[in-house]
Amino acid sequence: MKIIFPLLAISLFVNACNNRGETGTESKARQELKKQRFFPVTAYLEGEINNIKQAGVNPLKFTTINNQTDSVWLKIEELDTVLQEFLKPKIDSANLITLFSEKSFLDQTINAITLTYDPAGNLPDSFTLKHWDVYINPETGTVKTIYLLKEPDKNKTLQLTWVSNKWCKITSIVTDETGNSKVEKEEKITWDF
């Protein structure tokens, strides 16, 4: 009992110091941030890549430029390089919780629980990740699809669509000075034959 009382007093003191000067709104916002838990997209994608490598299947990559499609077998060692752009920054609660907010809902049109992530405010200029969605099968609780949107510069957009255990597609969209956009290149990588 002699040890518990001082520990309790210290924890109350530390908690009071941490909350000192906070308004009710600031305290509530901090509590909301603690509750919010992002789906660990990067860890999921890395796990999927590892599964492809473990299966020993060389994926087939289809590249489409100006309506011309070419295909090539992708070496497993090249898979990380091709997808590297979408593995950074690490998407999890610890890294992005202050920059993005999560909304979740059951989308009956596609039969999926949808987790949507958008900026909570202005993002730093150097930050290229702009948005992502996670679609989860409501019956099984497994991930169906992941969609990521990045803007490496003001005239280029990169989109990743990842369909679990089947294929992924990277779409590069360029915008000219007049604001017109067109698909510059599309790369679809499939490993489900």
Helices and strands as residue ranges (DSSP letters): H 4-19, H 24-35, H 41-55, E 60-65, E 68-73, G 76-78, H 79-83, G 84-86, H 93-96, E 100-107, E 112-119, E 129-136, E 143-153, E 156-163, E 167-175, E 181-190
